[in-house]
Amino acid sequence: HYIDVFRKASKDPRVQKQMEAKGTDIVFMAGAEYGRFMDQNFARLKKLAIDIGMYKGK
């Protein structure tokens, strides 16, 4: 249910206009595609946090 709601919202011109005004891009992803994105993004941001000393990491 929520996937359909977010998919619909991401295509709504009013939502797109509001997000654009805030400098935010809308890229709808669901399921495995979203999971891969989160895995890749988390790894990248964790490395950055360690590199700049925000996170000691393991």
Buried (B, 14 or more C-beta within 10 A) or exposed (E): EEEEEBEEBBEEEEBBEEBEEEEEEBEEBEEEEEEEEEEEEEEEEBEEEEEEEEEEEE
